Amino acid sequence: MKYLVLLLVAVAGIWWLRQQRRPDHPSSRPPSGPHTMVACTQCGVHVPEAEAVPGQRGTYCSEAHRQRHEG
Ligand SMILES: [Zn+2]
C-alpha cells in the first residue's frame, strides 16, 4: 500500500510538471534559432545563409550583385 501511494505521488508529480511546462513550449511557435550569416562578396552586407545567392566567386545578397561581380 505504501508503494501505491508513492506511485500515485510520482505520477501526479510528473503530470503536474508536464502541465507547468506546456506554456513554455508551444508547438505552434516557429523556431527562432540563430541563423548563419554570410557576407555579400559585392557589397559586404550580411544575409542569412538560406537567402544568400551562391556564385562562382563567393556568395551574394542578391542575383543582381552576383551578376555585377561575376558578369
Ligand atoms: Zn550585395
N, CA, C, O and the ligand as a Tripos MOL2 file, in Angstrom:
@<TRIPOS>MOLECULE
protein
  285   283    72     0     0
PROTEIN
NO_CHARGES

@<TRIPOS>ATOM
      1 N           0.8340   -1.2120    0.0000 N.3       1 MET1
      2 CA          0.0000    0.0000    0.0000 C.3       1 MET1
      3 C           0.8630    1.2550    0.0000 C.2       1 MET1
      4 O           0.5310    2.2520   -0.6410 O.2       1 MET1
      5 N           1.9940    1.1900    0.7410 N.am      2 LYS2
      6 CA          2.8980    2.3410    0.8030 C.3       2 LYS2
      7 C           3.4480    2.6610   -0.5770 C.2       2 LYS2
      8 O           3.5640    3.8300   -0.9460 O.2       2 LYS2
      9 N           3.7930    1.6100   -1.3550 N.am      3 TYR3
     10 CA          4.3540    1.8280   -2.6850 C.3       3 TYR3
     11 C           3.3040    2.3790   -3.6510 C.2       3 TYR3
     12 O           3.6250    3.1400   -4.5640 O.2       3 TYR3
     13 N           2.0490    1.9850   -3.4370 N.am      4 LEU4
     14 CA          0.9720    2.5020   -4.2870 C.3       4 LEU4
     15 C           0.8270    4.0160   -4.1020 C.2       4 LEU4
     16 O           0.6200    4.7430   -5.0730 O.2       4 LEU4
     17 N           0.9350    4.4840   -2.8660 N.am      5 VAL5
     18 CA          0.8550    5.9310   -2.5950 C.3       5 VAL5
     19 C           2.0260    6.6500   -3.2430 C.2       5 VAL5
     20 O           1.8630    7.7050   -3.8540 O.2       5 VAL5
     21 N           3.2230    6.0580   -3.0990 N.am      6 LEU6
     22 CA          4.4060    6.6680   -3.7100 C.3       6 LEU6
     23 C           4.2490    6.7430   -5.2270 C.2       6 LEU6
     24 O           4.6220    7.7390   -5.8460 O.2       6 LEU6
     25 N           3.6940    5.6810   -5.8230 N.am      7 LEU7
     26 CA          3.4970    5.6650   -7.2780 C.3       7 LEU7
     27 C           2.5100    6.7520   -7.6970 C.2       7 LEU7
     28 O           2.7220    7.4410   -8.6950 O.2       7 LEU7
     29 N           1.4350    6.9010   -6.9300 N.am      8 LEU8
     30 CA          0.4480    7.9300   -7.2470 C.3       8 LEU8
     31 C           1.0650    9.3280   -7.1310 C.2       8 LEU8
     32 O           0.7920   10.2010   -7.9540 O.2       8 LEU8
     33 N           1.8880    9.5320   -6.1170 N.am      9 VAL9
     34 CA          2.5350   10.8360   -5.9450 C.3       9 VAL9
     35 C           3.4780   11.1010   -7.1120 C.2       9 VAL9
     36 O           3.5340   12.2170   -7.6290 O.2       9 VAL9
     37 N           4.2180   10.0750   -7.5250 N.am     10 ALA10
     38 CA          5.1570   10.2480   -8.6360 C.3      10 ALA10
     39 C           4.4120   10.5710   -9.9270 C.2      10 ALA10
     40 O           4.8030   11.4740  -10.6660 O.2      10 ALA10
     41 N           3.3290    9.8240  -10.1990 N.am     11 VAL11
     42 CA          2.5470   10.0770  -11.4170 C.3      11 VAL11
     43 C           1.9430   11.4710  -11.3840 C.2      11 VAL11
     44 O           1.9430   12.1840  -12.3880 O.2      11 VAL11
     45 N           1.4220   11.8570  -10.2090 N.am     12 ALA12
     46 CA          0.8280   13.1930  -10.0830 C.3      12 ALA12
     47 C           1.8960   14.2690  -10.2760 C.2      12 ALA12
     48 O           1.6350   15.3010  -10.8940 O.2      12 ALA12
     49 N           3.1030   14.0300   -9.7460 N.am     13 GLY13
     50 CA          4.1910   14.9990   -9.9020 C.3      13 GLY13
     51 C           4.6030   15.1560  -11.3460 C.2      13 GLY13
     52 O           4.8140   16.2760  -11.8110 O.2      13 GLY13
     53 N           4.7220   14.0390  -12.0750 N.am     14 ILE14
     54 CA          5.0890   14.0920  -13.4950 C.3      14 ILE14
     55 C           4.0000   14.8140  -14.2900 C.2      14 ILE14
     56 O           4.2940   15.6400  -15.1540 O.2      14 ILE14
     57 N           2.7360   14.4920  -13.9870 N.am     15 TRP15
     58 CA          1.6270   15.1520  -14.6860 C.3      15 TRP15
     59 C           1.6450   16.6450  -14.4240 C.2      15 TRP15
     60 O           1.4180   17.4440  -15.3340 O.2      15 TRP15
     61 N           1.9190   17.0320  -13.1580 N.am     16 TRP16
     62 CA          1.9240   18.4530  -12.7970 C.3      16 TRP16
     63 C           3.0710   19.1730  -13.5280 C.2      16 TRP16
     64 O           2.9010   20.2890  -14.0200 O.2      16 TRP16
     65 N           4.2380   18.5170  -13.5890 N.am     17 LEU17
     66 CA          5.3690   19.1380  -14.2830 C.3      17 LEU17
     67 C           5.0480   19.3420  -15.7620 C.2      17 LEU17
     68 O           5.3770   20.3830  -16.3310 O.2      17 LEU17
     69 N           4.4070   18.3510  -16.3850 N.am     18 ARG18
     70 CA          4.0530   18.4830  -17.8040 C.3      18 ARG18
     71 C           3.0650   19.6140  -18.0190 C.2      18 ARG18
     72 O           3.1400   20.3280  -19.0190 O.2      18 ARG18
     73 N           2.1290   19.7840  -17.0710 N.am     19 GLN19
     74 CA          1.1730   20.8890  -17.1780 C.3      19 GLN19
     75 C           1.8850   22.2300  -17.0470 C.2      19 GLN19
     76 O           1.5490   23.1810  -17.7520 O.2      19 GLN19
     77 N           2.8700   22.3130  -16.1460 N.am     20 GLN20
     78 CA          3.5890   23.5600  -15.9250 C.3      20 GLN20
     79 C           4.4620   23.9130  -17.1190 C.2      20 GLN20
     80 O           4.6060   25.0880  -17.4560 O.2      20 GLN20
     81 N           5.0490   22.8990  -17.7680 N.am     21 ARG21
     82 CA          5.9890   23.1600  -18.8530 C.3      21 ARG21
     83 C           5.2920   23.4560  -20.1740 C.2      21 ARG21
     84 O           5.9050   24.0130  -21.0850 O.2      21 ARG21
     85 N           4.0230   23.0920  -20.2860 N.am     22 ARG22
     86 CA          3.3440   23.2270  -21.5780 C.3      22 ARG22
     87 C           3.3490   24.6600  -22.1300 C.2      22 ARG22
     88 O           3.6280   24.8360  -23.3160 O.2      22 ARG22
     89 N           3.0500   25.7010  -21.3190 N.am     23 PRO23
     90 CA          3.0440   27.0640  -21.8900 C.3      23 PRO23
     91 C           4.4150   27.5190  -22.3700 C.2      23 PRO23
     92 O           4.5050   28.3920  -23.2340 O.2      23 PRO23
     93 N           5.4960   26.9370  -21.8210 N.am     24 ASP24
     94 CA          6.8360   27.3500  -22.2250 C.3      24 ASP24
     95 C           7.2420   26.7410  -23.5620 C.2      24 ASP24
     96 O           8.1800   27.2160  -24.2020 O.2      24 ASP24
     97 N           6.5370   25.6900  -23.9880 N.am     25 HIS25
     98 CA          6.9370   25.0170  -25.2200 C.3      25 HIS25
     99 C           5.7330   24.8470  -26.1400 C.2      25 HIS25
    100 O           5.3320   23.7180  -26.4200 O.2      25 HIS25
    101 N           5.1540   25.9350  -26.6130 N.am     26 PRO26
    102 CA          4.0400   25.7910  -27.5590 C.3      26 PRO26
    103 C           4.5230   25.2390  -28.8830 C.2      26 PRO26
    104 O           5.5340   25.6830  -29.4280 O.2      26 PRO26
    105 N           3.7850   24.2590  -29.3940 N.am     27 SER27
    106 CA          4.2150   23.6290  -30.6370 C.3      27 SER27
    107 C           4.0000   24.5410  -31.8300 C.2      27 SER27
    108 O           4.5690   24.3240  -32.9000 O.2      27 SER27
    109 N           3.1550   25.5880  -31.6350 N.am     28 SER28
    110 CA          2.8450   26.4640  -32.7590 C.3      28 SER28
    111 C           3.8980   27.5530  -32.9420 C.2      28 SER28
    112 O           3.9050   28.2430  -33.9620 O.2      28 SER28
    113 N           4.8050   27.7160  -31.9420 N.am     29 ARG29
    114 CA          5.7970   28.7790  -32.0500 C.3      29 ARG29
    115 C           6.8430   28.4200  -33.1140 C.2      29 ARG29
    116 O           7.4090   27.3290  -33.0590 O.2      29 ARG29
    117 N           7.1100   29.3000  -34.0680 N.am     30 PRO30
    118 CA          8.1030   28.9700  -35.0880 C.3      30 PRO30
    119 C           9.4980   28.9620  -34.4930 C.2      30 PRO30
    120 O           9.7660   29.7090  -33.5510 O.2      30 PRO30
    121 N          10.3810   28.1490  -35.0090 N.am     31 PRO31
    122 CA         11.7480   28.0990  -34.4930 C.3      31 PRO31
    123 C          12.4720   29.4160  -34.7520 C.2      31 PRO31
    124 O          12.4370   29.9440  -35.8640 O.2      31 PRO31
    125 N          13.1240   29.9380  -33.7270 N.am     32 SER32
    126 CA         13.8110   31.2170  -33.8560 C.3      32 SER32
    127 C          15.2660   31.0820  -33.4330 C.2      32 SER32
    128 O          15.7740   31.8900  -32.6550 O.2      32 SER32
    129 N          15.9160   30.0780  -33.9400 N.am     33 GLY33
    130 CA         17.3160   29.8700  -33.5990 C.3      33 GLY33
    131 C          18.2100   30.8130  -34.3740 C.2      33 GLY33
    132 O          17.7580   31.4780  -35.3050 O.2      33 GLY33
    133 N          19.4840   30.8750  -33.9930 N.am     34 PRO34
    134 CA         20.4090   31.7550  -34.7030 C.3      34 PRO34
    135 C          20.6730   31.2600  -36.1150 C.2      34 PRO34
    136 O          20.8660   30.0670  -36.3470 O.2      34 PRO34
    137 N          20.6770   32.2050  -37.0590 N.am     35 HIS35
    138 CA         20.9380   31.8510  -38.4420 C.3      35 HIS35
    139 C          22.4080   32.1050  -38.7750 C.2      35 HIS35
    140 O          23.0220   33.0350  -38.2520 O.2      35 HIS35
    141 N          22.9500   31.2850  -39.6310 N.am     36 THR36
    142 CA         24.3060   31.5070  -40.1000 C.3      36 THR36
    143 C          24.2900   32.6440  -41.1140 C.2      36 THR36
    144 O          23.5880   32.5780  -42.1230 O.2      36 THR36
    145 N          25.0800   33.7000  -40.8330 N.am     37 MET37
    146 CA         25.1030   34.8530  -41.7140 C.3      37 MET37
    147 C          26.3410   34.7860  -42.6050 C.2      37 MET37
    148 O          27.4270   34.4150  -42.1600 O.2      37 MET37
    149 N          26.1550   35.1480  -43.8550 N.am     38 VAL38
    150 CA         27.2730   35.1990  -44.7920 C.3      38 VAL38
    151 C          27.3220   36.6050  -45.3880 C.2      38 VAL38
    152 O          26.2900   37.2560  -45.5490 O.2      38 VAL38
    153 N          28.5310   37.0650  -45.7120 N.am     39 ALA39
    154 CA         28.7040   38.4100  -46.2540 C.3      39 ALA39
    155 C          28.6450   38.3660  -47.7700 C.2      39 ALA39
    156 O          29.1800   37.4590  -48.4080 O.2      39 ALA39
    157 N          27.9750   39.3790  -48.3360 N.am     40 CYS40
    158 CA         27.9200   39.5050  -49.7940 C.3      40 CYS40
    159 C          29.3040   39.8950  -50.3080 C.2      40 CYS40
    160 O          29.9190   40.8320  -49.7980 O.2      40 CYS40
    161 N          29.7890   39.1780  -51.3150 N.am     41 THR41
    162 CA         31.1150   39.4580  -51.8640 C.3      41 THR41
    163 C          31.1440   40.8160  -52.5510 C.2      41 THR41
    164 O          32.1960   41.4530  -52.6080 O.2      41 THR41
    165 N          30.0160   41.2680  -53.0700 N.am     42 GLN42
    166 CA         29.9600   42.5330  -53.8040 C.3      42 GLN42
    167 C          29.8840   43.7410  -52.8740 C.2      42 GLN42
    168 O          30.6700   44.6780  -53.0130 O.2      42 GLN42
    169 N          28.9470   43.7270  -51.9280 N.am     43 CYS43
    170 CA         28.6980   44.9190  -51.1160 C.3      43 CYS43
    171 C          28.9970   44.7190  -49.6370 C.2      43 CYS43
    172 O          29.0290   45.6960  -48.8890 O.2      43 CYS43
    173 N          29.2170   43.4920  -49.1920 N.am     44 GLY44
    174 CA         29.5710   43.2630  -47.8030 C.3      44 GLY44
    175 C          28.4050   43.1320  -46.8550 C.2      44 GLY44
    176 O          28.6060   42.9090  -45.6610 O.2      44 GLY44
    177 N          27.1920   43.2640  -47.3540 N.am     45 VAL45
    178 CA         26.0130   43.1230  -46.4980 C.3      45 VAL45
    179 C          25.8830   41.6710  -46.0490 C.2      45 VAL45
    180 O          26.0760   40.7430  -46.8340 O.2      45 VAL45
    181 N          25.5520   41.4950  -44.7770 N.am     46 HIS46
    182 CA         25.3770   40.1470  -44.2460 C.3      46 HIS46
    183 C          23.9350   39.7000  -44.4440 C.2      46 HIS46
    184 O          22.9990   40.4190  -44.0920 O.2      46 HIS46
    185 N          23.7650   38.5260  -45.0010 N.am     47 VAL47
    186 CA         22.4420   37.9570  -45.2310 C.3      47 VAL47
    187 C          22.4270   36.5350  -44.6850 C.2      47 VAL47
    188 O          23.4720   35.8870  -44.6200 O.2      47 VAL47
    189 N          21.2370   36.0360  -44.2870 N.am     48 PRO48
    190 CA         21.1500   34.6370  -43.8390 C.3      48 PRO48
    191 C          21.6140   33.6910  -44.9420 C.2      48 PRO48
    192 O          21.3560   33.9090  -46.1260 O.2      48 PRO48
    193 N          22.3020   32.6410  -44.5220 N.am     49 GLU49
    194 CA         22.8640   31.7100  -45.4880 C.3      49 GLU49
    195 C          21.7870   31.1250  -46.3930 C.2      49 GLU49
    196 O          22.0380   30.8490  -47.5660 O.2      49 GLU49
    197 N          20.5700   30.9330  -45.8420 N.am     50 ALA50
    198 CA         19.4790   30.3480  -46.6210 C.3      50 ALA50
    199 C          19.0210   31.2900  -47.7360 C.2      50 ALA50
    200 O          18.4900   30.8330  -48.7480 O.2      50 ALA50
    201 N          19.2240   32.6330  -47.5570 N.am     51 GLU51
    202 CA         18.7680   33.6060  -48.5540 C.3      51 GLU51
    203 C          19.8990   34.0810  -49.4530 C.2      51 GLU51
    204 O          19.6610   34.8250  -50.4040 O.2      51 GLU51
    205 N          21.1220   33.6620  -49.1670 N.am     52 ALA52
    206 CA         22.2550   34.1120  -49.9650 C.3      52 ALA52
    207 C          22.2320   33.4540  -51.3450 C.2      52 ALA52
    208 O          21.7590   32.3290  -51.5060 O.2      52 ALA52
    209 N          22.7550   34.1870  -52.3400 N.am     53 VAL53
    210 CA         22.8290   33.6720  -53.7070 C.3      53 VAL53
    211 C          24.2390   33.1440  -53.9280 C.2      53 VAL53
    212 O          25.1910   33.9250  -53.9220 O.2      53 VAL53
    213 N          24.3960   31.8420  -54.1220 N.am     54 PRO54
    214 CA         25.7410   31.3050  -54.3280 C.3      54 PRO54
    215 C          26.2600   31.6220  -55.7270 C.2      54 PRO54
    216 O          25.5190   31.5380  -56.7070 O.2      54 PRO54
    217 N          27.5240   31.9830  -55.8120 N.am     55 GLY55
    218 CA         28.1460   32.2760  -57.1020 C.3      55 GLY55
    219 C          29.4900   31.5740  -57.2090 C.2      55 GLY55
    220 O          29.9280   30.8960  -56.2790 O.2      55 GLY55
    221 N          30.1370   31.7470  -58.3590 N.am     56 GLN56
    222 CA         31.4160   31.0810  -58.5750 C.3      56 GLN56
    223 C          32.5380   31.7430  -57.7600 C.2      56 GLN56
    224 O          33.5210   31.0820  -57.4250 O.2      56 GLN56
    225 N          32.4060   33.0260  -57.4410 N.am     57 ARG57
    226 CA         33.4510   33.7470  -56.7100 C.3      57 ARG57
    227 C          33.0440   34.0690  -55.2800 C.2      57 ARG57
    228 O          33.7370   34.8320  -54.6080 O.2      57 ARG57
    229 N          31.9490   33.5120  -54.8020 N.am     58 GLY58
    230 CA         31.5190   33.7730  -53.4320 C.3      58 GLY58
    231 C          30.0150   33.7390  -53.3280 C.2      58 GLY58
    232 O          29.3270   33.2370  -54.2170 O.2      58 GLY58
    233 N          29.5100   34.2790  -52.2340 N.am     59 THR59
    234 CA         28.0660   34.3550  -52.0380 C.3      59 THR59
    235 C          27.6390   35.8160  -52.0900 C.2      59 THR59
    236 O          28.4180   36.7120  -51.7640 O.2      59 THR59
    237 N          26.4070   36.0460  -52.4980 N.am     60 TYR60
    238 CA         25.9210   37.4020  -52.7300 C.3      60 TYR60
    239 C          24.5670   37.5950  -52.0650 C.2      60 TYR60
    240 O          23.8530   36.6340  -51.7780 O.2      60 TYR60
    241 N          24.2260   38.8740  -51.8260 N.am     61 CYS61
    242 CA         22.9570   39.1820  -51.1780 C.3      61 CYS61
    243 C          21.8120   39.1020  -52.1770 C.2      61 CYS61
    244 O          20.6590   38.9270  -51.7840 O.2      61 CYS61
    245 N          22.1160   39.2280  -53.4550 N.am     62 SER62
    246 CA         21.0560   39.2080  -54.4570 C.3      62 SER62
    247 C          21.6300   38.7450  -55.7930 C.2      62 SER62
    248 O          22.8420   38.7490  -56.0100 O.2      62 SER62
    249 N          20.7200   38.3470  -56.6760 N.am     63 GLU63
    250 CA         21.1390   37.9210  -58.0100 C.3      63 GLU63
    251 C          21.8020   39.0850  -58.7700 C.2      63 GLU63
    252 O          22.7260   38.8730  -59.5550 O.2      63 GLU63
    253 N          21.3190   40.3170  -58.5280 N.am     64 ALA64
    254 CA         21.8830   41.4870  -59.2150 C.3      64 ALA64
    255 C          23.3550   41.6730  -58.8410 C.2      64 ALA64
    256 O          24.1790   41.9710  -59.7060 O.2      64 ALA64
    257 N          23.6860   41.5020  -57.5770 N.am     65 HIS65
    258 CA         25.0790   41.6740  -57.1490 C.3      65 HIS65
    259 C          25.9480   40.5380  -57.6670 C.2      65 HIS65
    260 O          27.1230   40.7460  -57.9690 O.2      65 HIS65
    261 N          25.3870   39.3430  -57.7720 N.am     66 ARG66
    262 CA         26.1560   38.2190  -58.3280 C.3      66 ARG66
    263 C          26.5110   38.5220  -59.7860 C.2      66 ARG66
    264 O          27.6410   38.2920  -60.2170 O.2      66 ARG66
    265 N          25.5410   39.0390  -60.5380 N.am     67 GLN67
    266 CA         25.7840   39.3420  -61.9420 C.3      67 GLN67
    267 C          26.7770   40.5030  -62.0820 C.2      67 GLN67
    268 O          27.6270   40.4940  -62.9730 O.2      67 GLN67
    269 N          26.6630   41.5100  -61.1900 N.am     68 ARG68
    270 CA         27.5480   42.6700  -61.2780 C.3      68 ARG68
    271 C          28.9890   42.2690  -60.9720 C.2      68 ARG68
    272 O          29.9240   42.7870  -61.5820 O.2      68 ARG68
    273 N          29.1660   41.3530  -60.0340 N.am     69 HIS69
    274 CA         30.5100   40.9650  -59.6180 C.3      69 HIS69
    275 C          31.1260   39.9510  -60.5530 C.2      69 HIS69
    276 O          32.3320   39.9850  -60.7950 O.2      69 HIS69
    277 N          30.3220   39.0510  -61.0820 N.am     70 GLU70
    278 CA         30.8690   37.9800  -61.9020 C.3      70 GLU70
    279 C          30.6930   38.2660  -63.3930 C.2      70 GLU70
    280 O          31.4390   37.7410  -64.2200 O.2      70 GLU70
    281 N          29.7090   39.0970  -63.7350 N.am     71 GLY71
    282 CA         29.4530   39.3440  -65.1230 C.3      71 GLY71
    283 C          30.2870   40.5100  -65.6010 C.2      71 GLY71
    284 O          30.2120   40.8840  -66.7720 O.2      71 GLY71
    285 ZN         25.3220   42.6730  -52.1270 Zn       72 ZN72
@<TRIPOS>BOND
     1     1     2 1
     2     2     3 1
     3     3     4 2
     4     3     5 am
     5     5     6 1
     6     6     7 1
     7     7     8 2
     8     7     9 am
     9     9    10 1
    10    10    11 1
    11    11    12 2
    12    11    13 am
    13    13    14 1
    14    14    15 1
    15    15    16 2
    16    15    17 am
    17    17    18 1
    18    18    19 1
    19    19    20 2
    20    19    21 am
    21    21    22 1
    22    22    23 1
    23    23    24 2
    24    23    25 am
    25    25    26 1
    26    26    27 1
    27    27    28 2
    28    27    29 am
    29    29    30 1
    30    30    31 1
    31    31    32 2
    32    31    33 am
    33    33    34 1
    34    34    35 1
    35    35    36 2
    36    35    37 am
    37    37    38 1
    38    38    39 1
    39    39    40 2
    40    39    41 am
    41    41    42 1
    42    42    43 1
    43    43    44 2
    44    43    45 am
    45    45    46 1
    46    46    47 1
    47    47    48 2
    48    47    49 am
    49    49    50 1
    50    50    51 1
    51    51    52 2
    52    51    53 am
    53    53    54 1
    54    54    55 1
    55    55    56 2
    56    55    57 am
    57    57    58 1
    58    58    59 1
    59    59    60 2
    60    59    61 am
    61    61    62 1
    62    62    63 1
    63    63    64 2
    64    63    65 am
    65    65    66 1
    66    66    67 1
    67    67    68 2
    68    67    69 am
    69    69    70 1
    70    70    71 1
    71    71    72 2
    72    71    73 am
    73    73    74 1
    74    74    75 1
    75    75    76 2
    76    75    77 am
    77    77    78 1
    78    78    79 1
    79    79    80 2
    80    79    81 am
    81    81    82 1
    82    82    83 1
    83    83    84 2
    84    83    85 am
    85    85    86 1
    86    86    87 1
    87    87    88 2
    88    87    89 am
    89    89    90 1
    90    90    91 1
    91    91    92 2
    92    91    93 am
    93    93    94 1
    94    94    95 1
    95    95    96 2
    96    95    97 am
    97    97    98 1
    98    98    99 1
    99    99   100 2
   100    99   101 am
   101   101   102 1
   102   102   103 1
   103   103   104 2
   104   103   105 am
   105   105   106 1
   106   106   107 1
   107   107   108 2
   108   107   109 am
   109   109   110 1
   110   110   111 1
   111   111   112 2
   112   111   113 am
   113   113   114 1
   114   114   115 1
   115   115   116 2
   116   115   117 am
   117   117   118 1
   118   118   119 1
   119   119   120 2
   120   119   121 am
   121   121   122 1
   122   122   123 1
   123   123   124 2
   124   123   125 am
   125   125   126 1
   126   126   127 1
   127   127   128 2
   128   127   129 am
   129   129   130 1
   130   130   131 1
   131   131   132 2
   132   131   133 am
   133   133   134 1
   134   134   135 1
   135   135   136 2
   136   135   137 am
   137   137   138 1
   138   138   139 1
   139   139   140 2
   140   139   141 am
   141   141   142 1
   142   142   143 1
   143   143   144 2
   144   143   145 am
   145   145   146 1
   146   146   147 1
   147   147   148 2
   148   147   149 am
   149   149   150 1
   150   150   151 1
   151   151   152 2
   152   151   153 am
   153   153   154 1
   154   154   155 1
   155   155   156 2
   156   155   157 am
   157   157   158 1
   158   158   159 1
   159   159   160 2
   160   159   161 am
   161   161   162 1
   162   162   163 1
   163   163   164 2
   164   163   165 am
   165   165   166 1
   166   166   167 1
   167   167   168 2
   168   167   169 am
   169   169   170 1
   170   170   171 1
   171   171   172 2
   172   171   173 am
   173   173   174 1
   174   174   175 1
   175   175   176 2
   176   175   177 am
   177   177   178 1
   178   178   179 1
   179   179   180 2
   180   179   181 am
   181   181   182 1
   182   182   183 1
   183   183   184 2
   184   183   185 am
   185   185   186 1
   186   186   187 1
   187   187   188 2
   188   187   189 am
   189   189   190 1
   190   190   191 1
   191   191   192 2
   192   191   193 am
   193   193   194 1
   194   194   195 1
   195   195   196 2
   196   195   197 am
   197   197   198 1
   198   198   199 1
   199   199   200 2
   200   199   201 am
   201   201   202 1
   202   202   203 1
   203   203   204 2
   204   203   205 am
   205   205   206 1
   206   206   207 1
   207   207   208 2
   208   207   209 am
   209   209   210 1
   210   210   211 1
   211   211   212 2
   212   211   213 am
   213   213   214 1
   214   214   215 1
   215   215   216 2
   216   215   217 am
   217   217   218 1
   218   218   219 1
   219   219   220 2
   220   219   221 am
   221   221   222 1
   222   222   223 1
   223   223   224 2
   224   223   225 am
   225   225   226 1
   226   226   227 1
   227   227   228 2
   228   227   229 am
   229   229   230 1
   230   230   231 1
   231   231   232 2
   232   231   233 am
   233   233   234 1
   234   234   235 1
   235   235   236 2
   236   235   237 am
   237   237   238 1
   238   238   239 1
   239   239   240 2
   240   239   241 am
   241   241   242 1
   242   242   243 1
   243   243   244 2
   244   243   245 am
   245   245   246 1
   246   246   247 1
   247   247   248 2
   248   247   249 am
   249   249   250 1
   250   250   251 1
   251   251   252 2
   252   251   253 am
   253   253   254 1
   254   254   255 1
   255   255   256 2
   256   255   257 am
   257   257   258 1
   258   258   259 1
   259   259   260 2
   260   259   261 am
   261   261   262 1
   262   262   263 1
   263   263   264 2
   264   263   265 am
   265   265   266 1
   266   266   267 1
   267   267   268 2
   268   267   269 am
   269   269   270 1
   270   270   271 1
   271   271   272 2
   272   271   273 am
   273   273   274 1
   274   274   275 1
   275   275   276 2
   276   275   277 am
   277   277   278 1
   278   278   279 1
   279   279   280 2
   280   279   281 am
   281   281   282 1
   282   282   283 1
   283   283   284 2
@<TRIPOS>SUBSTRUCTURE
     1 MET1         2 RESIDUE 1 A MET
     2 LYS2         6 RESIDUE 1 A LYS
     3 TYR3        10 RESIDUE 1 A TYR
     4 LEU4        14 RESIDUE 1 A LEU
     5 VAL5        18 RESIDUE 1 A VAL
     6 LEU6        22 RESIDUE 1 A LEU
     7 LEU7        26 RESIDUE 1 A LEU
     8 LEU8        30 RESIDUE 1 A LEU
     9 VAL9        34 RESIDUE 1 A VAL
    10 ALA10       38 RESIDUE 1 A ALA
    11 VAL11       42 RESIDUE 1 A VAL
    12 ALA12       46 RESIDUE 1 A ALA
    13 GLY13       50 RESIDUE 1 A GLY
    14 ILE14       54 RESIDUE 1 A ILE
    15 TRP15       58 RESIDUE 1 A TRP
    16 TRP16       62 RESIDUE 1 A TRP
    17 LEU17       66 RESIDUE 1 A LEU
    18 ARG18       70 RESIDUE 1 A ARG
    19 GLN19       74 RESIDUE 1 A GLN
    20 GLN20       78 RESIDUE 1 A GLN
    21 ARG21       82 RESIDUE 1 A ARG
    22 ARG22       86 RESIDUE 1 A ARG
    23 PRO23       90 RESIDUE 1 A PRO
    24 ASP24       94 RESIDUE 1 A ASP
    25 HIS25       98 RESIDUE 1 A HIS
    26 PRO26      102 RESIDUE 1 A PRO
    27 SER27      106 RESIDUE 1 A SER
    28 SER28      110 RESIDUE 1 A SER
    29 ARG29      114 RESIDUE 1 A ARG
    30 PRO30      118 RESIDUE 1 A PRO
    31 PRO31      122 RESIDUE 1 A PRO
    32 SER32      126 RESIDUE 1 A SER
    33 GLY33      130 RESIDUE 1 A GLY
    34 PRO34      134 RESIDUE 1 A PRO
    35 HIS35      138 RESIDUE 1 A HIS
    36 THR36      142 RESIDUE 1 A THR
    37 MET37      146 RESIDUE 1 A MET
    38 VAL38      150 RESIDUE 1 A VAL
    39 ALA39      154 RESIDUE 1 A ALA
    40 CYS40      158 RESIDUE 1 A CYS
    41 THR41      162 RESIDUE 1 A THR
    42 GLN42      166 RESIDUE 1 A GLN
    43 CYS43      170 RESIDUE 1 A CYS
    44 GLY44      174 RESIDUE 1 A GLY
    45 VAL45      178 RESIDUE 1 A VAL
    46 HIS46      182 RESIDUE 1 A HIS
    47 VAL47      186 RESIDUE 1 A VAL
    48 PRO48      190 RESIDUE 1 A PRO
    49 GLU49      194 RESIDUE 1 A GLU
    50 ALA50      198 RESIDUE 1 A ALA
    51 GLU51      202 RESIDUE 1 A GLU
    52 ALA52      206 RESIDUE 1 A ALA
    53 VAL53      210 RESIDUE 1 A VAL
    54 PRO54      214 RESIDUE 1 A PRO
    55 GLY55      218 RESIDUE 1 A GLY
    56 GLN56      222 RESIDUE 1 A GLN
    57 ARG57      226 RESIDUE 1 A ARG
    58 GLY58      230 RESIDUE 1 A GLY
    59 THR59      234 RESIDUE 1 A THR
    60 TYR60      238 RESIDUE 1 A TYR
    61 CYS61      242 RESIDUE 1 A CYS
    62 SER62      246 RESIDUE 1 A SER
    63 GLU63      250 RESIDUE 1 A GLU
    64 ALA64      254 RESIDUE 1 A ALA
    65 HIS65      258 RESIDUE 1 A HIS
    66 ARG66      262 RESIDUE 1 A ARG
    67 GLN67      266 RESIDUE 1 A GLN
    68 ARG68      270 RESIDUE 1 A ARG
    69 HIS69      274 RESIDUE 1 A HIS
    70 GLU70      278 RESIDUE 1 A GLU
    71 GLY71      282 RESIDUE 1 A GLY
    72 ZN72       285 GROUP 0 **** ****
